[in-house]
Amino acid sequence: MALTLIDQFSLASSELLLPEGTLRYYRSFHAGLHEPYLMLIPGWAGPAEMWQRQLNTLCGRFNIIIMDYPGFGRSQFSTTKEKHVLKNCRIEDQADMVNAILAQEGVRNCIAVGHSIGGALALTAANQADSCIQAVVGADSFTYMNLYPKAEAAAAKAIKHNVLNHFDATLEGLMDEYFPRGSDPELRAWVTAAMAKADPLVGASILENFMLWSLSDHLDKFQGEVVAIAAKDTFVESAFMPVYGNRIQVHCIEKAGHFLMLDQAESFNHKLLQLLNRFH
């Protein structure tokens, strides 16, 4: 399937009006089915289009809501006032947006699927009072042991300044790490261009706040099921299982990079459907 905008799937584009008067955009597809709904959340600097290769598989089987990661895509934050930016970059405030979208759509039962730090956002939203999220699926999320547990404040701030001062170089370095050798160059170019539209201050601030996030704390609090679909080549089972293995089930995909829902879409969709049918 070609890389295109998801609007071709006739998903309704909706807006969430926040108290400060700014808008967040999301797309919804109502298949006329009973709940649960699926909430698809992209990762850092990711627009909703990161999930485009799942729509042929999921549309018609589930009611779907796809959002930009707050601060990116069509939902970019204003950078005119740094205090405003920093508040909206807190993962707890972003989780408020996730639950506000679900409430606006009248959803009562939801499975949240988050890519990368979108998984952290999904789990944070699931732990908020009155959230309707019953289960969380991380797409190459939760399994990177160099990101967990949370960093010290000074280290997180140093990462923010490095990303802010070298945003383009940081992005290119991530692409080198996230796309395995032999990956589709067109796919890499598309992902890079989509993420490069991010405001560097927003991107750096969101990363700083993510580094201060605690996976263990949220796993202890959440009563639902948490699973991860991971790239086999980067999943270090010996490091992960003693720490989180009793709480997170991990299902691996061969020959996948970090953007496994794009570069190994068929395998990812098959595994995701198996999990969703089990939850459902």
N, C-alpha and C positions, 0 to 999 in steps of 0.2 A: 504494500500500500504506500502510495506517495505521501511525502510529508506536506501537509496542508493545514489550513485553519480548520478547527473543529466545527465552524459554523455550517459546513456543508452537511452535517448530520441533523440539521434542523433542531438543534437544541435551543431552547428559548434563552435569550440573554436577559438577565435580571440584575437589579441593583439593590444594594443594602445601604441605606442612608444612616451614617453614624452621627452621634450627638454633635460633633464639631462641624457637621455639615458636609463632610467628604463622603464619596461613594466608593463602595467596593463592588466589583463585578463578579458574577458567577453565571454558570450555565446549568440548565436543568432539562432533564428528559423524563417525562411522566409516561411510563409504559402502560398505565392503567392497571397495574398489578398491586397486590397487597404488599405491605411493608415486609422486610426492611428495605430502606433506601440505602444506596451506596453514596458516600461522600468521598470523592477522589481529590487528594491534596498533593500538589507537586512539591518538590524540594526547593532548596535555596535558589533564589533568582529565577524560579520556574513559573512560566505562565501555564494556564489551563491546558494549552495545546500539548504539553508533555504527555497527556493521557490519550492522544488521538488514536493510537494503535490498539486501544482497548475497546473502542466504541462499537465496532462491528460485532464484537463478541458479546458485549454487555447490553447494548441497547435492545430492547424487546424482551430481555430476561429480568431486568431490574429497573426500578426507578433510580435515576442517577442525578447527582449534583456534582458538578466539577467547578472548583474555584481556583483562581490564581492564588499562589502563596501570597499572603498579605504583604503588600509593599512592592510587588512585582507585577509584570504583565499589564493588564488594563487597570490594575488596582494599586498603582504606584502611590507612595506617600508623597506629600508635599515636603520639600526640604527648605522651605522659607524660614521655618523656626525649628532650631535643633531640638528644643524641649519636646515639641510636638512629635518630631521624628523618633526620638528616643523612647517616648511613651509607647508609641505604636509598634516599636520593635521589641517590646517585652513579649515573651512567648505567652504569658498569661492573658495579655490584652488581645493578642492574635487569636487565642483560643476563644475569647469572648465573641470574636467575629464569626468563628466557625459555628458556635452554638446559636448565634443570632440568625445566621442564614438558615439553619435547620428549623428554628422557631418560625421564621418568616414563611417558610415553605410548609409549615404545619406537620413536620415529620415527628413521629413518636417513637420510631425504632430505626436505628441506623447502624451500619457497619462502616467504619472509617478506614480508608486505605491511603496511607501516606508514603510518598517516596522520600528517602533520605531524611532530612530534618522535618519533612512533612509528617513522618511517623511520630516524631516527638510532639509536634503540634496536635496530631490526632489524639495521642494519649493524654496530653494535657487537657484538651477539650473534654475528653471522656470523663475526666476526674472532676470536672466542675459541677457544682450543684445543679440539679435538674437537667443534666445532659441526657440526651436520648441515645447516645452512642453505647452500644452493647458489646462490641468487639472491635479490635484494632488489628489491622494487617500492615506491617512495615515492608515496603519494597526497597530492598537493600538498605534497610534502616535497623537501628538497634545493635547491629553486630560488629561495628567498628570499635574495637577495644581501646584504640588511641583517643577516642572521643568520650569514653565513659570510664570512671565516674567523672563528675563535673570538675572543671578546672578551677584553679585559684583565680581570684579576681584580677590580680596583676597579670597573669598569663593571658587571660581572656582579653584584657585591655590591650596588651601588646599585639595580639592577633588582629584586633580591630584596627589599630594604627597601621600595621603592616599591609592589611588588605586595602585600607583606605588610600594609602600612599602608592600602592602598586597594584591597582585593581586589575588592569589588563593582563599583567604578568601572572597574577594569582589565578585568574580565570584560565589562562593558557596552560598553566601548570596543572590545574585540576583536570583539564581535558586530557593531558598526557597520562595522568594517573587513572582516570575513569574509563577511558576507552582502550580496550586491549588491542594488542598488535593485530593488524589485519581487519580492524573495524571499518565499516562503511564510511568513507571520507565525507560523503554527502550528509550522512546523519550527524557526524561530528560537527561539520560546518553549520548545520541547522541549529543544533543545540547551542553551540558557541554564540551564534548570532542572537538567539533568543535570550540567552542569559546576559549578553553584553549590553542589552538595553537597560539593565538595572542601574539605579542611582548608586554610585559607590558608597555614599554615606549611609544609605539605607542598608545596602548589602553588608557593609562592615559592622554596623550596629546590630543587625539581626544575628550575625555570626557570634558577636561578643555575647549576646544574651543566650544564645544556644549553648555556648561553652559553659555557661553557669547553670545549665539545666541538669537535673539529676534523674537518670533513668531509674535507679533503685527506688528512690522516693515515690515515683509515680507508679511503679510496679507494685509496691507495697500497698498503695492506696486503691488501685483499680481492682474491682472484683470480677471483671469480665475476662475473656480470653484474649491473649496477645500472641500473634504469630509473626514470623518474618520469612520473606522469600528473599534469599540471598544469592549473590554470585559465588559459585563454588570456589573459584580461584582465589578470592580474597577473604573467604570465611575461614578464620582460624579457630577450629573447633576446640582445640586443646586449651585455648585461652578463654573462650566464651562459655563453654558448658559448665565449668565449676562455679562461675559467678551467676549466670542468668539461665542456665539450662533447665532449672526446675520451674521456671516461670514463662519462658518464651520457647515455643516450638519453632525450629528453623528448617525450612525446606529449600534445598539448593538447586540452582539451575546451571547447567554446563555452558561453558564458552560465553558467559555473559559478563558485561562490564557493569559499571555503576548504574547506567541507564538501561537496566535489563528489560524494562517494560517497552523500550523502543528497539534495542538491538537484538533481543531474543523474544520478540512479542508473542510468537506462537507458543513457545514453551511457558512463558510467563502467564499468558491468558489461560492456558490449560490448568496450570497449578492454582491460579487465583480462583477459577471456577470450582475446582475441587473443594477449596477452602470455603468459599461462599455457600456452596450447596450444603456443606456440613453445618455451618452456622445457621443456615436457613431451615 
